[in-house]
Amino acid sequence: MLSKPLQEDIDFRVSVPVQVRMSDLDPFVHVNNGIQCHYFDLGRSFYLEKVLQDQVDWTTIDLVLVHIELDFAAPVEFHDQLVCESKIIEIGHKSLKMLQQLRDTRTNTVKTTCFSVLAGFDRKTHQSIPIQEKYKQLIREFEGVGC
């Protein structure tokens, strides 16, 4: 399990609005837990595009999601005004650790927190590889010295 920093200590520099759709709801009229993974995928892609300053092609990029962990703090409901906030919190040799949260902007309530790990991955050999130095540098410049 990842070390979980307190959300109030985190400066999320990337935020993307998330539209809740009727088809996202479960029989309890909450957003289905599995659907929330899609929201975090959107946030992860938006984050990487902003930091790497290029569109992400998930069929060719040399990063792959290898771990995801969600904590559900409050139900996500249809009329919530959601944003997905994202931040790389740790850069390793072959992996990046990311913290994300779904937050209702009307109430400032964090609904769900996501901890994930992205690993360097060679799509031709299907082997792990080091994270590109270019990625590390761009993330450090974007996030500041702390990660």
Contact map, one row per residue, 1 for C-alpha under 8 A:
111000000000000000000000000000000000000000000000000000000000000000000000000000000000000000000000000000000000000000000000000000000000000000000000000
111100000000000000000000000000000000000000000000000000000000000000000000000000000000000000000000000000000000000000100000000000000000000000000000000
111110000000000000000000000000000000000000000000000000000000000000000000000000000000000000000000000000000000000000000000000000000000000000000000000
011111000000000000000000000000000000000000000000000000000000000000000000000000000000000000000000000000000000000000100000000000000000000000000000000
001111101100000000000000000000000000000000000000000000000000000000000000000000000000000000000000000000000000000000000000000000000000000000000000000
000111111100000000000000000000000000000000000000000000000000000000000000000000000000000000000000000000000000000000000000000000000000000000000000000
000011111100000000000000000000000000000000000000000000000000000000000000000000000000000000000000000000000000000000000000000000000000000000000000000
000001111110000000000000000000000000000000000000000000000000000000000000000000000000000000000000000000000000000000000000000000000000000000000000000
000011111110000000000000000000000000000000000000000000000000000000000000000000000000000000000000000000000000000000000000000000000000000000000000000
000011111111000000000000000000000000000000000000000000000000000000000000000000000000000000000000000000000000000000000000000000000000000000000000000
000000011111100000000000000000000000000000000000000000000000000000000000000000000000001000000000000000000000000000000000000000000000000000000000000
000000000111111000000000000000000000000000000000000000000000000000000000000000000000111000000000000000000000000000000000000000000000000000000000000
000000000011111000000000000000000000000000000000000000000000000000000000000000000000111000000000000000000000000000000000000000000000000000000010000
000000000001111100000000000000000000000000000110010000000000000000000000000000000000111000000000000000000000000000000000000000000000000000000000000
000000000001111110000000000000000000000000100010000000000000000000000000000000000011110000000000000000000000000000000000000000000000000000000000000
000000000000011111000000000000000000000000100100000000000000000000000000000000000011100000000000000000000000000000000000000000000000000000000000000
000000000000001111100000000000000000000000000000000000000000000000000000000000001111000000000000000000000000000000000000000000000000000000000000000
000000000000000111110000000000000000001000000000000000000000000000000000000000001111000000000000000000000000000000000000000000000000000000000000000
000000000000000011111000000000000000000000000000000000000000000000000000000000001100000000000000000000000000000000000000000000000000000000000000000
000000000000000001111101000000100000000000000000000000000000000000000000000011110100000000000000000000000000000000000000000000000000000000000000000
000000000000000000111111100000000000000000000000000000000000000000000000000001000000000000000000000000000000000000000000000000000000000000000000000
000000000000000000011111100000000000000000000000000000000000000000000000000001000000000000000000000000000000000000000000000000000000000000000000000
000000000000000000001111100000000000000000000000000000000000000000000000000000000000000000000000000000000000000000000000000000000000000000000000000
000000000000000000011111110001110010000000000000000000000000000000000000000000000000000000000000000000000000000000000000000000000000000000000000000
000000000000000000001111111111110000000000000000000000000000000000000000000011000000000000000000000000000000000000000000000000000000000000000000000
000000000000000000000001111111110000000000000000000000000000000000000000000000000000000000000000000000000000000000000000000000000000000000000000000
000000000000000000000000111111000000000000000000000000000000000000000000000000000000000000000000000000000000000000000000000000000000000000000000000
000000000000000000000000111111000000000000000000000000000000000000000000000000000000000000000000000000000000000000000000000000000000000000000000000
000000000000000000000000111111100000000000000000000000000000000000000000000011000000000000000000000000000000000000000000000000000000000000000000000
000000000000000000000001111111110000000000000000000000000000000000000000001111000000000000000000000000000000000000000000000000000000000000000000000
000000000000000000010001110011111011000000000000000000000000000000000000001111000000000000000000000000000000000000000000000000000000000000000000000
000000000000000000000001110001111111000000000000000000000000000000000000000000000000000000000000000000000000000000000000000000000000000000000000000
000000000000000000000000000000111111100000000000000000000000000000000000000000000000000000000000000000000000000000000000000000000000000000000000000
000000000000000000000000000000011111110000000000000000000000000000000000000000000000000000000000000000000000000000000000000000000000000000000000000
000000000000000000000001000000111111111000000000000000000000000000000000000000000000000000000000000000000000000000000000000000000000000000000000000
000000000000000000000000000000111111111100000000000000000000000000000000000000000000000000000000000000000000000000000000000000000000000000000000000
000000000000000000000000000000001111111110000000000000000000000000000000000000000000000000000000000000000000000000000000000000000000000000000000000
000000000000000000000000000000000111111111000000000000000000000000000000000000000000000000000000000000000000000000000000000000000000000000000000000
000000000000000001000000000000000011111111100000000000000000000000000000000000000001000000000000000000000000000000000000000000000000000000000000000
000000000000000000000000000000000001111111110000000000000000000000000000000000000001000000000000000110000000000001000000000000000000000000000000000
000000000000000000000000000000000000111111111000000000000000000000000000000000000000000000000000000000000000000000000000000000000000000000000000000
000000000000000000000000000000000000011111111100000000000000000000000000000000000000000000000000000000000000000000000000000000000000000000000000000
000000000000001100000000000000000000001111111110000000000000000000000000000000000001110000000000000100000000000000000000000000000000000000000000000
000000000000000000000000000000000000000111111111000000000000000000000000000000000000010000000000000000000000000000000000000000000000000000000000000
000000000000000000000000000000000000000011111111100000010000000000000000000000000000000000000000000000000000000000000000000000000000000000000000000
000000000000010100000000000000000000000001111111110000000000000000000000000000000000000000000000000000000000000000000000000000000000000000000000000
000000000000011000000000000000000000000000111111111000000000000000000000000000000000011000000000000000000000000000000000000000000000000000000000000
000000000000000000000000000000000000000000011111111110010000000000000000000000000000000000000000000000000000000000000000000000000000000000000000000
000000000000000000000000000000000000000000001111111111110000000000000000000000000000000000000000000000000000000000000000000000000000000000000000000
000000000000010000000000000000000000000000000111111111000000000000000000000000000000000000000000000000000000000000000000000000000000000000000000000
000000000000000000000000000000000000000000000011111110000000000000000000000000000000000000000000000000000000000000000000000000000000000001100100000
000000000000000000000000000000000000000000000001111111000000000000000000000000000000000000000000000000000000000000000000000000000000001001100000000
000000000000000000000000000000000000000000000001111111100000000000000000000000000000000000000000000000000000000000000000000000000000000000000000000
000000000000000000000000000000000000000000000000110111110000000000000000000000000000000000000000000000000000000000000000000000000000000000000000000
000000000000000000000000000000000000000000000000100011111000000000000000000000000000000000000000000000000000000000000000000000000000000000000000000
000000000000000000000000000000000000000000001001100001111100100000000000000000000000000000000000000000000000000000000000000000000000000000000000000
000000000000000000000000000000000000000000000000000000111111100000000000000000000000000000000000000000000000000000000000000000000000000000000000000
000000000000000000000000000000000000000000000000000000011111100000000000000000000000000000000000000000000000000000000000000000000000000000000000000
000000000000000000000000000000000000000000000000000000001111100000000000000000000000000000000000000000000000000000000000000000000000000000000000000
000000000000000000000000000000000000000000000000000000001111110000000000000000000000000000000000000000000000000000000000001000000000000000000000000
000000000000000000000000000000000000000000000000000000011111111100000000000000000000000000000000000000000000000000000000000000000000000000000000000
000000000000000000000000000000000000000000000000000000000001111100000000000000000000000000000000000000000000000000000001111000000000000000000000000
000000000000000000000000000000000000000000000000000000000000111110000000000000000000000000000000000000000000000000000111100000000010000000000000000
000000000000000000000000000000000000000000000000000000000000111111000000000000000000000000000000000000000000000000000111100000000000000000000000000
000000000000000000000000000000000000000000000000000000000000001111110000000000000000000000000000000000000000000000011110000000000000000000000000000
000000000000000000000000000000000000000000000000000000000000000111110000000000000000000000000000000000000000000000011110000000000000000000000000000
000000000000000000000000000000000000000000000000000000000000000011111000000000000000000000000000000000000000000000111100000000000000000000000000000
000000000000000000000000000000000000000000000000000000000000000011111100000000000000000000000000000000000000000001111000000000000000000000000000000
000000000000000000000000000000000000000000000000000000000000000000111110000000000000000000000000000000000000000001110000000000000000000000000000000
000000000000000000000000000000000000000000000000000000000000000000011111000000000000000000000000000000000000000111100000000000000000000000000000000
000000000000000000000000000000000000000000000000000000000000000000001111100000000000000000000000000000000000000111000000000000000000000000000000000
000000000000000000000000000000000000000000000000000000000000000000000111111000000000000000000000000000000000001110000000000000000000000000000000000
000000000000000000000000000000000000000000000000000000000000000000000011111000000000000000000000000000000000011110000000000000000000000000000000000
000000000000000000000000000000000000000000000000000000000000000000000001111100000000000000000000000000000000011100000000000000000000000000000000000
000000000000000000000000000001100000000000000000000000000000000000000001111110000000000000000000000000000000001000000000000000000000000000000000000
000000000000000000000000000001100000000000000000000000000000000000000000011111010000000000000000000000000000001000000000000000000000000000000000000
000000000000000000010000100011100000000000000000000000000000000000000000001111110000000000000000000000000000000000000000000000000000000000000000000
000000000000000000011100100011100000000000000000000000000000000000000000000111110000000000000000000000000000000000000000000000000000000000000000000
000000000000000000010000000000000000000000000000000000000000000000000000000011111000000000000000000000000000000000000000000000000000000000000000000
000000000000000000010000000000000000000000000000000000000000000000000000000111111100000000000000000000011100000000000000000000000000000000000000000
000000000000000011100000000000000000000000000000000000000000000000000000000000111110000000000000000000111100000000000000000000000000000000000000000
000000000000000011110000000000000000000000000000000000000000000000000000000000011111000000000000000001111000000000000000000000000000000000000000000
000000000000001111000000000000000000000000000000000000000000000000000000000000001111100000000000000001111000000000000000000000000000000000000000000
000000000000001111000000000000000000001100100000000000000000000000000000000000000111110000000000000111100000000000000000000000000000000000000000000
000000000001111100000000000000000000000000100000000000000000000000000000000000000011111000000000000111100000000000000000000000000000000000000000000
000000000001111000000000000000000000000000110010000000000000000000000000000000000001111100000000011110000000000000000000000000000000000000000000000
000000000011110000000000000000000000000000000010000000000000000000000000000000000000111110000000011100000000000000000000000000000000000000000010000
000000000000000000000000000000000000000000000000000000000000000000000000000000000000011111100001111000000000000000000000000000000000000000100010001
000000000000000000000000000000000000000000000000000000000000000000000000000000000000001111100001111000000000000000000000000000000000000000000000001
000000000000000000000000000000000000000000000000000000000000000000000000000000000000000111110001110000000000000000000000000000000000000000000000001
000000000000000000000000000000000000000000000000000000000000000000000000000000000000000111111011100000000000000000000000000000000000000100000000001
000000000000000000000000000000000000000000000000000000000000000000000000000000000000000001111111000000000000000000000000000000000010000000000000000
000000000000000000000000000000000000000000000000000000000000000000000000000000000000000000111110000000000000000000000000000000000110000000000000000
000000000000000000000000000000000000000000000000000000000000000000000000000000000000000000011111000000000000000000000011000000011110000000000000000
000000000000000000000000000000000000000000000000000000000000000000000000000000000000000000111111100000000000000000001111000000000110000000000000000
000000000000000000000000000000000000000000000000000000000000000000000000000000000000000111110111110000000000000000001110000000000010000000000000000
000000000000000000000000000000000000000000000000000000000000000000000000000000000000000111100011111000000000000000111100000000000000000000000000000
000000000000000000000000000000000000000000000000000000000000000000000000000000000000011111000001111100000000000000111100000000000000000000000000000
000000000000000000000000000000000000000000000000000000000000000000000000000000000000011110000000111110000000000011110000000000000000000000000000000
000000000000000000000000000000000000000100100000000000000000000000000000000000000001111000000000011111000000000011100000000000000000000000000000000
000000000000000000000000000000000000000100000000000000000000000000000000000000000001110000000000001111100000011111000000000000000000000000000000000
000000000000000000000000000000000000000000000000000000000000000000000000000000000111100000000000000111110000011110000000000000000000000000000000000
000000000000000000000000000000000000000000000000000000000000000000000000000000001111100000000000000011111001111100000000000000000000000000000000000
000000000000000000000000000000000000000000000000000000000000000000000000000000011110000000000000000001111111111000000000000000000000000000000000000
000000000000000000000000000000000000000000000000000000000000000000000000000000011110000000000000000000111111100000000000000000000000000000000000000
000000000000000000000000000000000000000000000000000000000000000000000000000000011000000000000000000000011111000000000000000000000000000000000000000
000000000000000000000000000000000000000000000000000000000000000000000000000000000000000000000000000000011111100000000000000000000000000000000000000
000000000000000000000000000000000000000000000000000000000000000000000000000000000000000000000000000000111111110000000000000000000000000000000000000
000000000000000000000000000000000000000000000000000000000000000000000000000000000000000000000000000000111011111000000000000000000000000000000000000
000000000000000000000000000000000000000000000000000000000000000000000000110000000000000000000000000011110001111110000000000000000000000000000000000
000000000000000000000000000000000000000000000000000000000000000000000001111100000000000000000000000011110000111110000000000000000000000000000000000
000000000000000000000000000000000000000000000000000000000000000000000111110000000000000000000000000011100000011111000000000000000000000000000000000
000000000000000000000000000000000000000000000000000000000000000000000111100000000000000000000000001111000000011111100000000000000000000000000000000
000000000000000000000000000000000000000100000000000000000000000000011110000000000000000000000000001110000000000111110000000000000000000000000000000
010100000000000000000000000000000000000000000000000000000000000000111100000000000000000000000000111100000000000011111000000000000000000000000000000
000000000000000000000000000000000000000000000000000000000000000011111000000000000000000000000000111000000000000001111100000000000000000000000000000
000000000000000000000000000000000000000000000000000000000000000011110000000000000000000000000011110000000000000000111110000000000000000000000000000
000000000000000000000000000000000000000000000000000000000000001111100000000000000000000000000011110000000000000000011111000000000000000000000000000
000000000000000000000000000000000000000000000000000000000000001111000000000000000000000000000111000000000000000000001111100000011010000000000000000
000000000000000000000000000000000000000000000000000000000000011100000000000000000000000000000110000000000000000000000111110000011111000000000000000
000000000000000000000000000000000000000000000000000000000000011100000000000000000000000000000000000000000000000000000011111001111100000000000000000
000000000000000000000000000000000000000000000000000000000000010000000000000000000000000000000000000000000000000000000001111111111000000000000000000
000000000000000000000000000000000000000000000000000000000001010000000000000000000000000000000000000000000000000000000000111111100000000000000000000
000000000000000000000000000000000000000000000000000000000000000000000000000000000000000000000000000000000000000000000000011111000000000000000000000
000000000000000000000000000000000000000000000000000000000000000000000000000000000000000000000000000000000000000000000000011111100000000000000000000
000000000000000000000000000000000000000000000000000000000000000000000000000000000000000000000000000000000000000000000000111111110000000000000000000
000000000000000000000000000000000000000000000000000000000000000000000000000000000000000000000000000000000000000000000000111011111000000000000000000
000000000000000000000000000000000000000000000000000000000000000000000000000000000000000000000100000000000000000000000011110001111100000000000000000
000000000000000000000000000000000000000000000000000000000000000000000000000000000000000000000100000000000000000000000011110000111110000000000000000
000000000000000000000000000000000000000000000000000000000000000000000000000000000000000000001110000000000000000000000001100000011111000000000000000
000000000000000000000000000000000000000000000000000000000000001000000000000000000000000000011111000000000000000000000011000000001111101100000000000
000000000000000000000000000000000000000000000000000000000000000000000000000000000000000000000000000000000000000000000001000000000111111100000000000
000000000000000000000000000000000000000000000000000000000000000000000000000000000000000000000000000000000000000000000000000000000011111110000000000
000000000000000000000000000000000000000000000000000000000000000000000000000000000000000000000000000000000000000000000000000000000001111111000000000
000000000000000000000000000000000000000000000000000100000000000000000000000000000000000000000000000000000000000000000000000000000011111111100000000
000000000000000000000000000000000000000000000000000000000000000000000000000000000000000000100000000000000000000000000000000000000011111111110000000
000000000000000000000000000000000000000000000000000000000000000000000000000000000000000000000000000000000000000000000000000000000000111111111000000
000000000000000000000000000000000000000000000000001100000000000000000000000000000000000000000000000000000000000000000000000000000000011111111100000
000000000000000000000000000000000000000000000000001100000000000000000000000000000000000100000000000000000000000000000000000000000000001111111111000
000000000000000000000000000000000000000000000000000000000000000000000000000000000000000000000000000000000000000000000000000000000000000111111111111
000000000000000000000000000000000000000000000000000000000000000000000000000000000000000000000000000000000000000000000000000000000000000011111111100
000000000000000000000000000000000000000000000000001000000000000000000000000000000000000000000000000000000000000000000000000000000000000001111111000
000000000000100000000000000000000000000000000000000000000000000000000000000000000000001100000000000000000000000000000000000000000000000000111111111
000000000000000000000000000000000000000000000000000000000000000000000000000000000000000000000000000000000000000000000000000000000000000000111111111
000000000000000000000000000000000000000000000000000000000000000000000000000000000000000000000000000000000000000000000000000000000000000000011011111
000000000000000000000000000000000000000000000000000000000000000000000000000000000000000000000000000000000000000000000000000000000000000000010011111
000000000000000000000000000000000000000000000000000000000000000000000000000000000000000111100000000000000000000000000000000000000000000000010011111
